[in-house]
Amino acid sequence: MRPIVIGAGRGSRLGPETDDIPKALVPVMGRPMLDWILDALAVAGFARRDVLFICGYRAEVVRARYPELSYVENAGWERNNILGSLMCARDALSSGFVSTYADIVYRGSTVAKLVASPHDKVLACDTDWRRRYVNRSQHPESDAEKMRAEGDRVVELSRRISPEKASGEFIGVTKFTADGAREMV
């Protein structure tokens, strides 16, 4: 199973913070978001040398700072989306993978629980998400990637789900076994 960090985009909502660096390197609590993500992946047993980073905007900055990672470039990062970025790493998906957005900070226990799950396709969900949207202006609740679940099955994932009907917010962290990856691709 391969850890994949999807970080091709600029992060335009961060304004001038990303003029010179990609969003993955914007500091949160004194450290780049990517450092927090790599630490979370390590809790689940993934070494930095195993991480595949999907780059795009300011790729050279990430490559210089993290030479131990492997890289795939999304040359069309300005014209496609996160799934398009993930498909740039198609060759690395077949044995299963854990993927994460590069602009979210979460606990390592989240990754460990995903990896330990017996299911072929697992998505991490923040069930306390609405309180994190209070007083936001750049990223309102309506823009959240919301999920609806029935038991342990995700039945809908969309920004169009009304907040009141959402089970939580998809945080951009997933696990796909080899069987799950085949089906997804």
N, C-alpha and C positions, 0 to 999 in steps of 0.2 A: 504494500500500500504506500502510495507516494503522497507527501504533503505538497500542495500547490497553493501558492499565494497569488491572487488575481489583483494586480496593481498597475494596469496599463493606463488608467485615466488620470486626468490632471487633478480633479477635485476642485472644480471651479467655484463651488459654494464657499470654499475656504479663502477666496479672494487672493490678496497679495501673498498670503502664506505659501502659495504654490508657484510663485513667479520663478523661483530658482530651484525648487526641489519638488519631487512628486509627492502626492498626498501621503504616501506610506512613510515618509520621513518627517512629516509635521510632528512636532513634539506634543505629547500628552503626558502630564505629570512628570515633566522633565526629561522624557525619553522619546525617541521616534516611535510612532505606532508600530512600525515593523519590528522593533526590538521586543515590544510586548507580545506581538503575535508569535515571534520565534520562541520566546519563553513559554508561551502557552502550548505550542506544538511540542516542545521538549518535555513537558509534563506527560504527554501521551507517548513518549519514547522516540520522537522524531529528532534526528540530529540536523543541524544546519546544512551539512553537506548533502542531505537527502532532499532538501527543499528546492522545488522548482518555482521560480518567480516569473510570472508573466508580466513583462514590462512593456512600456510604450512611451508615454510622456517622460522626458528627462531620464531615459533608461541609463545613460552613462553615469548619472549621479548614483543610482542604486548599485550598479555594477562595481563602481569604484569603492563604495562604502562596504559592500558585502561580497567580496570576491569568492567566498566559500560556497555561495549559492549557485545553482544552475539556472539558466535563463532561456526563455522563449520570448520572442518579441512579437507583439501585436502591432504590425505596421499600420493597420487600419483603425487604431484605437479611437480616433476622432469621429469615425463613421459607424462604429458598431457598439455593442453593449457588452455586459459582463459575460454573457453566454458566448458571444463571439470571441471574447478573450480566452475563455476556457477551451474553446475548440481549437485555438492555436496550439494547445498542448495535447491534442488528440492522441498522439503517439504514446504519451505517458499515462493515459487513462486506463488502459486495458487491464492492468493488474489490480485495479481499485485505487481509490484516492480519497484524501481528505482535502477539501478546498476551503479557502477563506478569502473574504474580501480583505484588501490591504488597509482599509480605513476604519477598522472597528477594533476596539479593545475588549477583551473578554478573559475569563478565567481559564487556566489550563485544565481545570476539572471538566469544563465544557467539552474540550477535545477528547479527553480520556473517556467520558461517557459516550460520545459518538462512536469512538473506536470500539468500545466494549459492547455496543448494541448488536444484537443478533440479526437485525434487519439489513437488507441490501441497500436501502436508500434512507438516509437519516438527515434531517434538517434541524438545526438548532433554533430554538424559539425563546424569545424573552417574553414571559407572561406578565411582567410588571412594566411593560414598555410605555404605557401612556403617561406615567409620571415623568418620564425622561423628555417628553415633548412639551411640557408646560413652559410657557414663555419663549418658545423657539420662534424665530421669524424666518430664517433661511430654509428650514426643513420642517414644514408642518406635518401634523398627523396624517393628513391626506396623502402625503408623499411616501409614507412608510410602506415597506414591503410586508404587508400583513398576511397572516395565515389563519385559516380555519381548520380545525381538527375535529375529528370524531374518534374519541378514544385515542389510540396511538397512530392513527392514520390521518395524514394531511389530505384534505379534500379540496382545498383551494389555496392558492398563493397569488396575491395580486395587490396592487396599490388601490384598486377600486373597491375592495372590501370596506364596508363602513367600519369605523373604529369600534362601534358598539357590538358588532357581530364577529369581530376578530378574536381568536384564541390567544393571539400574541403577535409579535413582530419577528419575522425571519431576520436573523442577525448576520446572514451571509456565510455561515459555517456549515459544511455538509460532509457526509461520508457516503461513498459509494463503493460497495464491494466490486469484485470483478464482474459478477452477474449484473449488479445494479448499473455499473458503468456501461456494459454492453447495451443494456436496455435504454439508458439515457442517451448514448451516442446515436 
